[in-house]
Amino acid sequence: MTEAATTAHLPTPPGPSATPALPLATGLAEGGLAARFSTPEGVPAFAVRWQGAVHAYLNQCPHAGGPLDFEGQVLESSGRFLMCARHGAIFEPDTGKCVGGPCRGARLTPLAVHEKPDGSVWPGAAG
């Protein structure tokens, strides 16, 4: 698997806009490590590329509330599912729905992100 760049909490420019000054991720590779970041409120989150699209979620398992990733790894070995490193719950990467494990039927909390033509990932919907 290829590694993706990871980013910590991002600074926001002064003024009324809450748009980050830097992207959440760049170089997010298919099947690679998650790009970890923090929401403006300081909540840990991650983004992954799966089947060509970028998906982002709060980094909190609905089962126990702990982080899903282990050192940025969230995709299980087949690359078909996101997996909680603590309890083995598996989630559909495109919907965040738990399809196996202790929280079956629960969902990860999605975050709106969009990708620019240069491959950078930014918060919010495109537009």
Disulfide bonds with the S-S distance in Angstrom:
none
